[in-house]
């Protein structure tokens, strides 16, 4: 819950970061960040939800920043970036296995994030890959955990694809059509209220699940010392 509050308090910073990315890096930078946040250790701190929502708003307001592509093509390319990012994370987890837990911590790798993603996986099973798309930090480490526990490749890809579609479509198209409606009905742009919108998104998508994850009673799963692949 502390990290949830940290994200809320940093929303003003994220707003500036999101605008800087879209103004300076444009569409290619956006694709790379979505890829990194959904499968690389270094991507856990990136503002995925705020970035996608703002991208949808900018897509309506400044389509030239997206090479004047049709908004559905933009959405499709972002979905592909998200899917590929998760597949890379899954491959890394499956290849490195339990040795990741012995990895030395650094600025881009925090074991506590990996453990929380593992706890989430234990509670929600395969659905974690879908749900994690809507949760900061967990969406970065969930595919790695899925690879470590050797989740079936086809099953992982299915949930990865469905989660990526749901996440990208809801965020980008939500921003795109909400911006159009607000400008048509009220005559102002949502770019002036990204902070408030980001906080609402964080609260709605994370509080119910994180409450159950961190405050619900957990069952201790015994680990067999004879199992070299055990990750708990």
C-alpha positions as CSV (number, residue, x, y, z in Angstrom):
1,X,0.0,0.0,0.0
2,X,3.0,2.3,0.7
3,X,4.0,2.1,-3.0
4,X,0.5,2.9,-4.1
5,X,0.7,6.1,-2.0
6,X,4.1,6.8,-3.5
7,X,2.6,6.6,-7.0
8,X,-0.2,8.9,-6.1
9,X,2.2,11.5,-4.6
10,X,4.4,11.3,-7.7
11,X,1.5,11.8,-10.1
12,X,2.6,15.4,-10.8
13,X,6.0,14.2,-11.7
14,X,4.5,11.4,-13.9
15,X,2.4,14.0,-15.6
16,X,5.5,15.9,-16.6
17,X,7.4,12.8,-17.6
18,X,4.5,11.6,-19.7
19,X,4.3,14.9,-21.5
20,X,8.0,15.0,-22.0
21,X,8.0,11.5,-23.5
22,X,5.2,12.2,-25.9
23,X,6.7,15.6,-26.9
24,X,10.3,14.5,-27.4
25,X,10.3,10.8,-28.1
26,X,6.9,10.4,-29.7
27,X,5.3,7.2,-30.8
28,X,8.5,5.1,-31.0
29,X,9.5,6.1,-27.4
30,X,6.0,5.1,-26.2
31,X,6.3,1.7,-27.8
32,X,9.7,1.1,-26.2
33,X,8.4,2.1,-22.8
34,X,5.4,-0.2,-23.0
35,X,7.7,-3.0,-24.0
36,X,10.2,-2.3,-21.2
37,X,7.5,-1.9,-18.5
38,X,5.9,-5.3,-19.4
39,X,8.9,-7.5,-19.3
40,X,12.2,-5.9,-18.3
41,X,13.5,-5.3,-14.7
42,X,14.3,-1.7,-15.5
43,X,10.7,-1.0,-16.5
44,X,9.0,-1.3,-13.2
45,X,9.1,2.4,-12.4
46,X,7.7,3.6,-15.7
47,X,4.2,5.3,-15.7
48,X,2.4,2.8,-18.0
49,X,-1.3,3.7,-17.2
50,X,-0.7,7.4,-17.2
51,X,1.3,7.2,-20.4
52,X,-1.3,5.2,-22.3
53,X,-4.2,7.4,-21.1
54,X,-2.3,10.5,-22.1
55,X,-1.3,8.9,-25.4
56,X,-5.0,8.5,-26.1
57,X,-5.7,12.1,-25.3
58,X,-2.7,13.3,-27.4
59,X,-3.7,10.9,-30.2
60,X,-7.0,12.8,-30.5
61,X,-5.4,16.3,-30.0
62,X,-2.1,15.9,-31.9
63,X,-2.3,12.9,-34.3
64,X,0.9,14.1,-36.0
65,X,2.8,12.9,-33.0
66,X,1.8,9.4,-34.0
67,X,2.7,9.8,-37.7
68,X,-1.0,10.6,-38.5
69,X,-1.7,6.9,-38.2
70,X,-5.3,5.8,-37.7
71,X,-6.0,5.4,-33.9
72,X,-6.7,1.6,-34.3
73,X,-3.3,1.1,-35.9
74,X,-1.7,2.9,-33.0
75,X,-3.6,0.7,-30.5
76,X,-2.6,-2.4,-32.4
77,X,1.1,-1.5,-32.4
78,X,1.0,-0.8,-28.7
79,X,-0.7,-4.1,-28.0
80,X,2.1,-5.8,-30.0
81,X,4.7,-4.0,-27.9
82,X,3.0,-5.1,-24.7
83,X,2.7,-8.8,-25.8
84,X,6.4,-8.9,-26.9
85,X,7.5,-7.3,-23.6
86,X,5.7,-10.0,-21.6
87,X,7.0,-12.8,-23.8
88,X,10.6,-11.5,-23.2
89,X,9.9,-11.4,-19.4
90,X,8.5,-15.0,-19.5
91,X,11.5,-16.2,-21.5
92,X,13.9,-14.6,-19.1
93,X,12.1,-16.2,-16.1
94,X,12.0,-19.6,-17.7
95,X,15.6,-19.5,-18.7
96,X,17.1,-18.1,-15.5
97,X,14.7,-19.9,-13.2
98,X,15.1,-19.8,-9.4
99,X,18.6,-18.3,-9.7
100,X,16.9,-14.9,-10.2
101,X,16.0,-15.0,-6.5
102,X,19.7,-15.1,-5.6
103,X,20.4,-12.2,-7.9
104,X,22.1,-9.2,-6.2
105,X,19.8,-6.3,-5.8
106,X,20.5,-3.1,-7.7
107,X,18.7,0.1,-8.7
108,X,16.8,-1.7,-11.4
109,X,16.2,-5.0,-9.5
110,X,14.4,-5.2,-6.2
111,X,13.7,-8.7,-4.8
112,X,10.6,-7.4,-2.9
113,X,8.9,-6.6,-6.2
114,X,9.5,-10.1,-7.4
115,X,8.2,-11.6,-4.2
116,X,5.0,-9.6,-4.4
117,X,4.5,-10.7,-8.0
118,X,5.0,-14.3,-6.8
119,X,2.5,-13.8,-4.0
120,X,0.0,-12.4,-6.5
121,X,0.6,-15.4,-8.8
122,X,-0.1,-17.8,-6.0
123,X,-3.4,-16.1,-5.2
124,X,-4.7,-15.6,-8.7
125,X,-2.9,-18.3,-10.7
126,X,-3.1,-18.0,-14.5
127,X,-5.3,-15.0,-14.3
128,X,-2.4,-13.1,-12.8
129,X,-1.0,-12.5,-16.3
130,X,-4.3,-10.8,-17.3
131,X,-4.8,-8.9,-14.1
132,X,-1.2,-7.8,-13.7
133,X,-1.5,-5.6,-16.8
134,X,-3.6,-3.1,-14.7
135,X,-1.2,-3.1,-11.7
136,X,2.0,-1.0,-11.6
137,X,5.2,-2.9,-10.8
138,X,3.4,-6.3,-10.7
139,X,2.9,-6.2,-14.4
140,X,6.7,-6.0,-14.9
141,X,7.5,-9.0,-12.7
142,X,4.4,-11.3,-13.2
143,X,5.7,-12.7,-16.6
144,X,9.1,-13.4,-15.1
145,X,7.4,-15.3,-12.2
146,X,5.3,-17.2,-14.8
147,X,8.4,-18.2,-16.6
148,X,10.1,-19.3,-13.3
149,X,7.2,-21.6,-12.4
150,X,7.2,-22.8,-16.0
151,X,3.6,-21.9,-16.8
152,X,2.5,-23.5,-20.1
153,X,3.7,-21.4,-23.0
154,X,0.4,-21.5,-24.9
155,X,-1.6,-20.6,-21.8
156,X,0.7,-17.8,-21.0
157,X,0.5,-16.4,-24.5
158,X,-3.3,-16.5,-24.4
159,X,-3.6,-14.6,-21.1
160,X,-0.8,-12.2,-22.2
161,X,-2.6,-11.4,-25.4
162,X,-6.0,-10.9,-23.7
163,X,-4.5,-8.8,-20.9
164,X,-2.6,-6.7,-23.4
165,X,-5.7,-6.1,-25.5
166,X,-7.8,-5.2,-22.4
167,X,-5.1,-2.9,-20.9
168,X,-4.2,-1.0,-24.1
169,X,-7.7,-0.7,-25.4
170,X,-9.2,0.6,-22.1
171,X,-6.4,3.1,-21.5
172,X,-5.7,4.4,-25.0
173,X,-9.2,4.4,-26.4
174,X,-10.5,5.5,-23.1
175,X,-8.4,8.6,-23.3
176,X,-9.1,9.1,-27.0
177,X,-12.9,9.1,-26.8
178,X,-13.1,10.7,-23.4
179,X,-11.0,13.6,-24.7
180,X,-13.3,13.9,-27.8
181,X,-16.4,13.9,-25.6
182,X,-15.2,16.4,-23.0
183,X,-14.0,18.8,-25.7
184,X,-17.3,18.5,-27.5
185,X,-19.5,18.9,-24.4
186,X,-17.5,21.2,-22.2
187,X,-15.0,22.9,-24.5
188,X,-11.7,22.1,-22.6
189,X,-9.0,19.5,-22.8
190,X,-8.3,16.7,-20.4
191,X,-4.5,17.4,-20.7
192,X,-5.1,20.0,-17.9
193,X,-6.3,17.3,-15.5
194,X,-4.0,14.4,-16.1
195,X,-2.9,14.3,-12.4
196,X,-6.5,13.8,-11.2
197,X,-7.3,11.2,-13.8
198,X,-4.1,9.3,-13.1
199,X,-4.9,9.2,-9.3
200,X,-8.5,7.9,-10.1
201,X,-7.1,5.2,-12.4
202,X,-4.6,4.1,-9.7
203,X,-7.3,4.0,-7.0
204,X,-9.9,2.1,-9.1
205,X,-7.5,-0.5,-10.5
206,X,-5.2,-1.2,-7.5
207,X,-6.9,-0.7,-4.2
208,X,-9.3,-3.7,-4.2
209,X,-6.7,-6.2,-5.5
210,X,-3.8,-4.9,-3.4
211,X,-5.9,-4.9,-0.3
212,X,-6.7,-8.5,-0.8
213,X,-3.1,-9.3,-1.6
214,X,-1.4,-7.6,1.3
215,X,-4.1,-7.7,4.1
216,X,-5.9,-11.0,3.4
217,X,-4.7,-14.0,5.4
218,X,-2.2,-16.0,3.5
219,X,-1.7,-19.8,3.5
220,X,1.9,-20.8,4.1
221,X,2.9,-23.2,1.3
222,X,5.6,-25.6,2.6
223,X,8.7,-25.9,0.4
224,X,10.3,-29.2,-0.3
225,X,14.1,-29.0,0.2
226,X,14.4,-31.8,-2.3
227,X,12.8,-29.7,-5.1
228,X,15.6,-27.7,-6.8
229,X,13.0,-25.7,-8.8
230,X,11.2,-24.5,-5.7
231,X,10.9,-20.7,-5.7
232,X,9.4,-20.0,-2.3
